Amino acid sequence: MVFNYFFQRLFPLCAFLLISVSAFAQEADIEAGKTLFRNNCASCHNKDMKSKMTGPALGGFQDRWADFPKEDLYSWVRNSQAMISAGHPRATELWNEWKPTVMNNFPNLTDADIDNVLAYIDAVYTGKEGGPAQAGGPVAQVAAEKPDNTMLYLAIFFVLALLALVLARIVANLDYLSKAQSGAEPPARKTMAEILTSKGVIGFAIFALVVLGGYFTVSKAIHLGRQQGYKPEQPIKFSHATHAGLHKIDCNYCHDGARRSKHSIIPAANTCMNCHKAIKKGSTYGTAEISKIFASIGFDPNTDKYIENYDQMPNDSIERIFKKWISDNMVSEKGSVNEGEMNKQWKGIVAALTSEDDNKIAGPIEWLRIHNLPDHVYFNHAQHVTVGKVECQTCHGKIEEMEVVGQYSTLSMGWCINCHRKTEVKFADNAYYDNYYEKYHEEIKNGSRSKVTVEDIGGLGCQKCHY
């Protein structure tokens, strides 16, 4: 009787809820495709799906593969060179257009994974997923709205809780019927409160909390540092477009650690002063931003001298120096002093160089870090910049066009691995590789090998990045 009631009344309800949950979860296919694209495809294919990059634009792939079975497209993604060797007409056409660039192989992608990627490509190409911030731009990011899974989690929790209560009630009723049929005195039926506080229910609740806690902990840990598009407001409005773009200042001049050490380093204010001791007013903000550098390092722009014992000078004395500097420039430019603007610039200096924990203006500029790899990852800038001769733009995008710097790449493990698979080692005229893998040097000389990739020299070894 109890089982009949369960299957006739409660089971259909639970089944309906589970089917609804499954249907809701299917909406995440494009989001899954977005993740796969970023981790596997974005290093070679433009994110706007309309412009060429290292590889072709992917938008409109349906038309180009319309004459072939979909399985051929799956095979192309998994092993393009095999299809080229087999003489597949579409594969051969692509190879003739893009050779000698070899597409990475993705043998581990399932049909469902490829379908998700293709759905994401089509959604971006047709504008259904939200277009890039700047079509074809170097830092264009797909502005996809993340789905809110709150209702999904609540529905799953409700279904599981309902099933737990039903099963607990069934067990109690079966126990009662068994005792009654055997002639023994049946135990008192448990109330709902007693069922909810029983060891079984409490154990299930603890198990669920552990599972959910573990899931969210791992999920957050995986996304550590993958803040693609992150553009924090810095204490000083520094324009890379002006410095690296307009004035062609080499990245390694300011970030000189990139060519000689693990870290690229944040430029110290004395590096800025190499130029700004002479250039005291900016082309966009006038004295407002450059004065922050002077106030940080203790340079008096009125006298062109560094201030002695500046770190011991009170803030009101510093205020007089820089308000004089600001007001003198206002008089020379406009013939009068704008008190409101002068006070605004001074407050900007104070806000940029002080904090709740330190109200001293003198001291280093506290730039906000943008790129941050996990502690268990080893990355050496010098190995890439000096030895590998990798351009800064490969990882950081066209920095010379950025007014505000943001994270361009995902910096995920998959992104780095794909780069190592396709990046060619520059053996020629590079003393670092003179005595390195002599076999490869010989193969290049006799023509049996056209290139050596980072993968070939052990660039995919776990210990290379996780030591």
C-alpha positions in Angstrom: 0.0 0.0 0.0 2.8 2.4 0.9 4.7 1.6 -2.3 1.6 2.0 -4.4 1.0 5.5 -2.9 4.7 6.4 -3.6 4.7 5.4 -7.2 1.2 6.7 -8.0 1.5 10.1 -6.3 5.1 11.1 -5.4 7.2 9.4 -8.0 5.6 11.2 -10.9 6.1 14.5 -9.1 9.8 13.8 -8.4 10.3 12.6 -12.0 8.8 15.8 -13.3 11.1 17.9 -11.2 14.2 15.9 -12.3 13.2 16.3 -15.9 12.7 20.0 -15.4 16.1 20.3 -13.8 17.7 18.4 -16.7 16.1 20.6 -19.2 17.3 23.7 -17.4 20.8 22.3 -17.2 20.9 21.9 -21.0 20.9 25.7 -21.4 24.6 25.7 -20.2 25.8 24.1 -23.5 26.9 27.5 -25.0 28.6 28.5 -21.7 30.5 25.1 -21.7 31.5 25.9 -25.3 32.7 29.3 -24.3 35.0 27.7 -21.7 36.3 25.1 -24.2 36.9 27.8 -26.8 38.9 30.0 -24.5 41.0 27.2 -23.2 41.6 25.5 -26.6 40.9 27.8 -29.5 41.3 31.5 -28.4 45.1 31.5 -28.7 44.8 31.1 -32.5 41.3 32.2 -33.5 39.9 35.6 -33.1 37.2 35.9 -30.5 34.9 38.0 -32.7 34.6 34.9 -35.0 34.7 37.3 -38.0 38.4 38.3 -38.3 41.5 36.2 -39.1 44.3 35.8 -36.6 46.8 32.9 -36.4 44.0 30.8 -37.8 40.9 31.5 -39.9 37.8 33.2 -38.7 35.4 30.5 -37.4 32.1 32.2 -37.9 29.9 30.7 -40.7 31.6 27.3 -40.5 28.2 25.7 -41.4 28.3 27.0 -44.9 31.9 26.0 -45.5 31.3 22.4 -44.3 27.7 22.1 -45.6 28.8 19.6 -48.3 30.4 17.2 -45.9 29.0 15.0 -43.1 29.3 16.5 -39.6 31.6 13.6 -38.6 34.2 15.1 -41.0 34.2 18.3 -39.0 34.7 16.3 -35.8 37.6 14.5 -37.4 39.1 17.8 -38.5 39.0 19.2 -35.0 40.6 16.1 -33.5 43.3 15.5 -36.1 43.5 17.9 -39.0 46.8 16.5 -40.4 45.3 13.0 -40.8 42.5 14.4 -42.9 45.0 16.4 -45.0 47.1 13.2 -45.6 44.0 11.3 -46.6 43.2 14.0 -49.2 39.9 15.2 -47.8 38.9 18.1 -50.2 37.9 20.6 -47.5 40.9 19.8 -45.3 43.3 20.1 -48.3 41.7 23.5 -49.2 42.3 24.8 -45.7 45.9 23.5 -45.7 46.7 25.2 -49.0 45.4 28.5 -47.6 47.1 28.4 -44.2 50.2 26.2 -44.5 52.7 25.8 -43.0 50.6 26.7 -39.9 49.5 23.4 -38.3 46.3 23.3 -36.3 46.6 21.8 -32.9 45.0 18.3 -32.4 42.3 17.9 -29.8 41.7 14.1 -29.6 40.2 14.2 -26.2 37.2 16.4 -27.2 34.0 14.4 -27.4 31.3 15.0 -30.0 29.3 16.9 -27.3 32.3 19.1 -26.5 32.7 20.0 -30.2 29.0 20.7 -30.6 29.2 23.0 -27.6 32.1 24.9 -29.1 30.4 25.2 -32.4 27.2 26.4 -30.7 29.2 29.1 -29.0 31.0 30.2 -32.2 27.7 30.5 -34.0 26.1 32.4 -31.1 28.9 35.0 -31.1 29.0 35.2 -34.9 25.2 35.8 -35.1 25.2 38.2 -32.2 23.1 35.9 -29.9 25.8 35.6 -27.3 26.7 39.3 -27.0 29.3 40.7 -29.4 32.9 41.7 -28.5 33.5 45.1 -26.9 35.4 46.2 -30.0 35.0 44.1 -33.2 38.4 42.6 -34.2 40.1 44.7 -31.5 43.1 43.3 -29.6 41.4 43.1 -26.3 37.9 42.4 -27.4 36.1 40.1 -25.0 32.8 38.3 -25.5 30.4 39.9 -23.2 28.4 36.8 -22.4 26.0 37.1 -19.5 26.7 34.3 -17.1 23.6 32.1 -16.4 22.1 32.3 -12.9 22.0 28.7 -11.6 20.4 29.5 -8.3 17.0 28.0 -9.4 18.8 24.9 -10.6 20.5 24.3 -7.3 17.3 25.0 -5.4 15.4 22.6 -7.6 18.0 19.8 -7.1 18.0 20.5 -3.3 14.2 20.4 -3.1 14.0 17.1 -5.1 16.7 15.4 -2.9 15.1 16.6 0.3 11.7 15.4 -0.8 13.1 12.0 -1.7 14.9 11.7 1.6 11.7 12.5 3.5 9.7 10.0 1.4 12.2 7.2 1.9 12.4 7.9 5.6 8.7 7.6 5.9 8.6 4.4 3.8 11.2 2.8 6.0 9.3 3.7 9.2 6.0 2.4 7.8 7.6 -0.9 6.6 9.2 -1.4 10.0 5.8 -0.8 11.6 4.0 -3.3 9.3 6.7 -5.9 9.7 6.3 -5.8 13.5 2.5 -5.8 13.3 2.4 -8.9 11.0 4.9 -10.8 13.2 2.6 -10.4 16.2 5.1 -8.3 18.1 4.0 -5.0 19.6 4.5 -2.4 16.9 6.7 0.5 17.9 5.2 4.0 18.1 5.2 5.8 14.8 7.9 8.5 14.6 6.8 12.1 14.2 8.1 14.2 11.4 10.3 16.1 13.9 11.8 12.8 15.1 12.5 11.7 11.5 14.2 15.0 10.6 16.5 14.7 13.7 17.3 11.1 13.1 20.9 9.9 12.5 20.2 9.1 8.9 18.8 12.5 8.0 21.5 14.4 9.9 24.2 12.2 8.2 22.7 12.9 4.8 22.7 16.7 5.5 26.3 16.6 6.6 27.2 14.6 3.5 25.4 17.1 1.3 27.2 20.0 2.9 30.6 18.3 2.4 29.9 17.7 -1.3 28.6 21.2 -2.0 31.4 22.8 0.0 34.0 20.7 -1.9 32.4 21.6 -5.2 32.4 25.3 -4.6 36.0 25.2 -3.2 37.4 23.4 -6.2 35.4 25.6 -8.6 36.7 28.8 -7.1 40.3 27.4 -7.0 40.1 26.5 -10.7 39.2 30.0 -11.7 42.0 31.6 -9.6 43.8 34.1 -11.9 41.4 33.6 -14.8 40.1 37.1 -14.6 40.1 37.7 -18.3 39.1 41.3 -19.1 39.9 42.5 -15.5 40.7 46.2 -15.7 41.1 47.8 -12.2 41.4 51.5 -11.8 44.9 52.3 -10.9 46.1 55.1 -8.5 47.6 56.9 -11.4 45.9 57.1 -14.8 48.8 55.7 -16.8 48.2 55.2 -20.5 50.1 52.5 -22.3 48.7 53.8 -25.6 50.5 57.0 -25.0 53.8 55.6 -23.7 54.2 52.3 -25.6 52.1 53.3 -28.6 52.5 57.0 -29.4 56.0 57.4 -28.0 57.2 53.8 -28.8 58.8 53.2 -25.4 60.0 49.6 -25.3 58.2 47.4 -22.7 61.6 46.2 -21.3 62.6 49.8 -20.5 60.1 50.1 -17.7 59.5 46.5 -17.0 63.2 45.7 -17.1 62.9 42.6 -14.9 61.1 40.8 -17.8 64.4 40.2 -19.7 66.6 39.2 -16.7 64.4 37.6 -14.0 61.3 35.6 -13.2 59.2 38.7 -12.6 58.7 41.5 -15.0 58.5 43.9 -12.0 56.4 47.0 -11.4 58.4 50.1 -12.5 59.7 52.1 -9.5 59.0 55.9 -9.5 62.6 56.6 -10.3 62.1 54.9 -13.6 59.3 57.3 -14.3 61.5 60.2 -13.3 64.0 59.4 -16.0 61.6 61.1 -18.4 59.2 63.1 -16.2 61.9 65.2 -14.5 61.8 67.0 -17.9 58.2 66.2 -18.9 56.1 67.7 -16.1 52.7 68.0 -17.7 50.8 65.3 -19.4 49.0 65.7 -22.8 45.7 64.6 -21.4 45.6 65.4 -17.6 48.1 68.2 -17.3 49.6 68.3 -13.9 47.0 66.1 -12.2 48.6 62.6 -12.7 52.3 63.4 -13.1 52.2 65.4 -9.8 51.3 62.1 -8.1 54.7 60.7 -9.2 56.5 63.8 -7.9 54.6 63.6 -4.6 55.4 59.9 -4.2 59.1 60.2 -4.7 59.7 63.6 -3.2 60.5 65.7 -6.2 59.7 69.4 -6.0 58.7 70.5 -9.5 58.9 74.2 -8.5 62.6 74.0 -7.9 63.5 70.9 -10.0 65.1 69.3 -7.0 64.5 66.3 -4.8 63.4 67.2 -1.2 65.7 66.3 1.6 64.2 64.2 4.4 61.0 64.0 2.4 59.8 60.9 4.2 59.7 62.9 7.5 57.9 65.9 6.0 54.3 66.5 7.3 51.5 66.3 4.8 50.5 70.0 5.2 54.0 71.1 4.1 53.8 68.7 1.0 50.3 70.2 0.3 51.8 73.7 0.1 54.5 72.6 -2.3 52.1 71.0 -4.8 49.3 73.5 -4.5 51.9 76.1 -5.5 52.9 74.0 -8.4 49.3 73.5 -9.6 48.3 77.1 -9.1 51.4 78.5 -10.9 50.6 76.3 -13.9 47.0 77.5 -13.9 48.2 81.1 -13.9 50.6 80.5 -16.8 47.9 78.7 -18.8 44.7 80.6 -18.0 45.8 83.7 -16.2 44.0 82.9 -12.9 43.7 80.1 -10.2 40.7 77.9 -10.1 40.5 77.1 -6.3 38.1 74.2 -6.9 40.2 72.5 -9.5 43.4 73.0 -7.4 41.8 71.4 -4.4 40.5 68.6 -6.5 43.9 67.8 -7.9 45.4 67.9 -4.4 42.7 65.5 -3.1 43.5 63.2 -6.0 47.2 63.1 -5.0 46.2 62.2 -1.4 43.7 59.6 -2.5 46.2 57.9 -4.8 49.1 57.8 -2.3 47.5 57.2 1.1 45.2 54.5 2.5 43.4 53.6 5.7 46.5 52.0 7.1 49.0 54.6 5.9 48.3 58.3 5.7 51.8 59.2 4.6 52.0 60.6 1.1 55.7 59.8 0.7 56.4 56.3 -0.4 55.9 53.8 -3.2 52.9 54.0 -5.5 50.6 51.1 -4.7 49.7 49.8 -8.2 47.0 47.1 -8.3 48.1 43.7 -9.6 46.3 42.4 -12.7 48.0 39.2 -13.7 48.3 36.6 -10.8 49.2 33.0 -11.3 48.6 30.4 -8.5 51.5 29.8 -6.1 52.0 26.3 -7.4 52.8 27.6 -11.0 56.3 28.5 -12.0 56.7 31.1 -14.8 59.9 32.8 -15.8 59.7 36.0 -17.8 63.4 35.9 -18.8 63.0 32.4 -20.2 60.3 33.6 -22.5 61.4 37.1 -23.3 65.2 36.7 -23.6 65.6 33.1 -24.6 62.4 32.3 -26.3 62.1 35.9 -27.8 58.4 35.8 -27.2 56.7 39.2 -27.8 54.9 40.8 -24.8 51.8 41.0 -27.0 51.5 37.2 -27.3 50.3 37.0 -23.7 49.3 40.5 -22.9 47.6 41.5 -26.1 48.3 44.8 -28.0 49.3 46.6 -24.9 50.4 49.6 -27.0 46.8 50.3 -27.8 45.4 50.1 -24.3 44.5 53.2 -22.4 43.7 51.0 -19.3 45.5 47.7 -19.1 43.4 44.6 -18.6 44.1 40.8 -18.6 44.0 39.7 -22.2 44.6 35.9 -21.9 43.0 33.4 -19.7 46.4 32.3 -18.4 44.9 28.8 -17.8 47.0 25.7 -18.0 45.3 24.7 -21.3 46.1 28.0 -22.8 49.8 27.7 -21.9 50.0 24.1 -23.1 48.5 25.0 -26.5 51.0 27.8 -26.8 53.9 25.3 -26.1 52.4 23.0 -28.7 52.4 25.5 -31.5 55.2 27.9 -30.7 58.4 27.4 -32.7 61.7 27.5 -30.9 64.1 30.0 -32.4 67.2 27.9 -32.8 68.9 30.1 -35.4 71.4 32.7 -34.0 70.4 31.8 -30.4 73.4 30.8 -28.3 71.2 29.3 -25.7 70.4 26.4 -28.0 73.8 25.8 -29.5 74.5 22.7 -27.5 70.8 21.8 -27.0 69.3 18.7 -28.7 72.0 18.3 -31.4 69.7 15.8 -33.2 67.3 18.6 -34.0 70.1 20.8 -35.4 71.1 18.0 -37.7 67.5 17.3 -38.8 67.0 21.0 -39.6 70.2 21.1 -41.6 69.4 18.0 -43.7 65.8 19.1 -44.3 64.1 16.3 -42.5 62.7 18.7 -39.9 61.3 22.2 -40.7 60.9 23.4 -37.1 61.2 22.6 -33.4 58.3 23.4 -31.0 58.5 24.0 -27.3 56.6 20.6 -27.0 59.5 18.9 -28.8 62.1 20.0 -26.2 60.0 19.0 -23.2 57.7 22.0 -22.8 54.7 19.8 -21.8 56.5 18.2 -18.9 54.7 18.7 -15.6 57.9 19.6 -13.8 58.5 22.5 -16.1 55.8 24.6 -14.5 55.0 22.6 -11.3 58.3 22.1 -9.6 
